[in-house]
């Protein structure tokens, strides 16, 4: 049984080692932790998933974390963002 008191988290970073680090750190305090390697994949995951929090790198190739924040909040204004660099 999944505890919905714990957040569903999406980690977005272009570096696999950074995503893996965040997954290991966040898994004990989340109901689930998913990963995306860029802002476009993350936006698809946000639109199709039920995430509570996005932990996102600010500086990524293509679209930045700030771009993702703006795009995501057009449809999911209730999702929390933590931007890291």
NORTAJO-V130415 format. One record per residue. RES is the residue in one small letter. OMEGA is omega in whole degrees, 0 to 359 (NA if undefined). D_FIRST is the distance of its C-alpha to the first C-alpha in Angstrom with 2 decimals. Layout:
# NORTAJO-V130415
RES,OMEGA,D_FIRST + RES,OMEGA,D_FIRST
This chain:
# NORTAJO-V130415
x,180,0.00 + x,179,3.80 + x,182,6.41 + x,171,9.17 + x,177,11.68 + x,184,11.92 + x,168,14.06 + x,188,13.96 + x,173,17.19 + x,178,19.85 + x,183,22.50 + x,177,25.88 + x,180,28.79 + x,180,31.45 + x,182,31.40 + x,180,28.79 + x,178,29.22 + x,177,28.47 + x,180,25.27 + x,178,24.22 + x,181,25.18 + x,178,23.15 + x,181,20.03 + x,182,20.50 + x,187,21.23 + x,183,18.49 + x,180,15.46 + x,183,15.03 + x,182,15.11 + x,173,13.10 + x,173,9.70 + x,176,11.89 + x,177,15.63 + x,182,17.82 + x,172,21.56 + x,184,24.71 + x,177,28.24 + x,185,30.22 + x,182,30.29 + x,175,30.62 + x,179,27.53 + x,180,25.66 + x,176,27.00 + x,180,25.81 + x,180,22.26 + x,182,22.45 + x,181,23.83 + x,182,21.29 + x,182,18.16 + x,184,16.50 + x,177,17.33 + x,186,18.00 + x,172,20.29 + x,173,22.66 + x,192,24.33 + x,173,27.49 + x,178,30.72 + x,188,33.75 + x,176,36.14 + x,176,35.15 + x,181,37.51 + x,179,37.77 + x,181,35.89 + x,175,35.20 + x,177,32.23 + x,175,34.31 + x,179,34.83 + x,178,31.10 + x,181,30.60 + x,181,33.33 + x,182,32.11 + x,183,28.46 + x,173,29.58 + x,180,31.63 + x,182,28.59 + x,182,25.76 + x,185,27.61 + x,183,24.49 + x,180,23.03 + x,178,23.88 + x,169,25.98 + x,181,26.90 + x,182,29.96 + x,175,31.01 + x,NA,34.00
